[in-house]
Each structure stands twice: as structure tokens, then as C-alpha cells.
Amino acid sequence: MVLFLDSGDVWHLPTSGQHVFDVTGAGDTVIGVTGLGLAAGLELPHACALANLAAGVVVAQVGAASVTAEELRERVGQGQGVAFTRWA
């Protein structure tokens, strides 16, 4: 995932998916979870990091899938940090 900020900064977030079976629905998941994160008061980079984790759950399933709150809590609870890399 790449995050373009108004400041001109460009940040790369590496994927969190470890076993990719099907990418169907990953983009929808990213959009939905990013929006949910922003609505809950997260800053954009944090909302994107959460969305990236959610997409990692979705791509590990076959077919159009979704992520549950419990699956996302579990992924967050695993303590996987998101290493942002500044591109520009």
C-alpha cells in the first residue's frame, strides 16, 4: 500500500498477507476499514495500517471474503508492527 499525503510525503506500507490464496475483495476491505478507522478518529496512517492488516486476513481466504472484528483484533494482538518506508 502506498499513502500519498497532502504534504507531498509518500509512504509505503508493506503487505501483511502471508498466505495469499485470493485477492478478491482486498481493495474493498482496504477502503471499508480505512473509512471505519477515520470515522473512529484514527489518523490516516493508522487507519491505513489497520486496513492493511484487514486485507491480509481477507487474501488468506478463497473467494470473496470479509474480515470479522475478532479476526482483526487477533491480527492486531499478534503485535505485527507496520514498518512505513518513506519514498519521497
BATOR-803930 format. One line per 5 residues: number of its first residue (from 1); their letters; for each residue x, y, z of C-alpha. Coordinates in nm, 3 decimals, always signed. Each point is the difference from the previous one (the first is absolute). Layout:
<rs>
NUM	a	X,Y,Z | ... .
</rs>
This chain:
<rs>
1	mvlfl	+0.000,+0.000,+0.000 | +0.124,+0.349,-0.076 | -0.125,+0.304,+0.190 | +0.023,+0.342,-0.167 | -0.036,+0.289,+0.246 .
6	dsgdv	-0.092,+0.363,-0.068 | +0.346,+0.098,+0.123 | +0.151,-0.176,-0.301 | +0.134,-0.287,+0.209 | -0.040,-0.346,-0.149 .
11	whlpt	+0.007,-0.300,+0.233 | +0.005,-0.372,-0.082 | -0.168,-0.255,+0.227 | +0.107,-0.357,-0.074 | -0.265,-0.268,-0.027 .
16	sgqhv	-0.102,-0.195,+0.307 | -0.138,-0.297,-0.196 | +0.215,-0.306,+0.053 | -0.203,-0.268,-0.175 | -0.169,+0.149,-0.303 .
21	fdvtg	-0.269,-0.217,-0.154 | -0.233,+0.251,-0.163 | +0.013,+0.381,-0.020 | -0.373,+0.034,-0.070 | -0.140,+0.263,+0.235 .
26	agdtv	+0.334,+0.125,+0.131 | -0.049,+0.349,-0.146 | -0.354,+0.023,+0.133 | +0.130,-0.103,+0.341 | +0.268,+0.269,-0.009 .
31	igvtg	-0.250,+0.270,-0.092 | -0.252,-0.112,+0.262 | +0.244,-0.039,+0.288 | +0.179,+0.325,-0.083 | -0.333,+0.181,+0.007 .
36	lglaa	-0.097,-0.171,+0.324 | +0.333,+0.094,+0.156 | -0.037,+0.364,-0.104 | -0.359,+0.009,+0.130 | +0.126,-0.141,+0.331 .
41	glelp	+0.253,+0.284,+0.026 | +0.319,-0.166,-0.118 | +0.254,+0.205,-0.191 | +0.027,-0.101,-0.367 | +0.329,-0.195,+0.035 .
46	hacal	-0.141,-0.202,+0.290 | -0.326,-0.067,-0.185 | +0.200,-0.119,-0.301 | +0.215,-0.225,+0.217 | -0.313,-0.157,+0.148 .
51	anlaa	-0.149,-0.041,-0.348 | +0.319,-0.166,-0.119 | -0.027,-0.255,+0.282 | -0.366,-0.063,-0.088 | +0.086,-0.057,-0.365 .
56	gvvva	+0.262,-0.252,+0.110 | -0.273,-0.202,+0.167 | -0.227,+0.016,-0.306 | +0.259,-0.113,-0.256 | +0.071,-0.311,+0.208 .
61	qvgaa	-0.351,-0.127,-0.081 | -0.129,-0.145,-0.326 | -0.268,+0.197,-0.183 | -0.168,+0.324,+0.098 | +0.061,+0.023,+0.373 .
66	svtae	-0.028,+0.251,+0.280 | +0.182,+0.056,+0.326 | -0.181,-0.021,+0.332 | +0.070,+0.227,+0.294 | +0.140,-0.300,+0.188 .
71	elrer	+0.238,-0.091,-0.284 | +0.124,+0.358,-0.017 | +0.041,+0.017,+0.379 | +0.202,-0.322,-0.014 | +0.225,+0.136,-0.277 .
76	vgqgq	+0.055,+0.325,+0.191 | +0.062,-0.199,+0.318 | +0.278,-0.196,-0.169 | +0.203,+0.317,+0.030 | +0.092,+0.022,-0.365 .
81	gvaft	+0.137,+0.349,-0.038 | -0.040,+0.178,-0.329 | +0.332,+0.133,-0.127 | -0.070,+0.310,-0.205 | +0.273,+0.083,-0.250 .
86	rwa	+0.026,+0.356,-0.126 | +0.028,+0.013,-0.379 | -0.001,+0.375,-0.056 .
</rs>
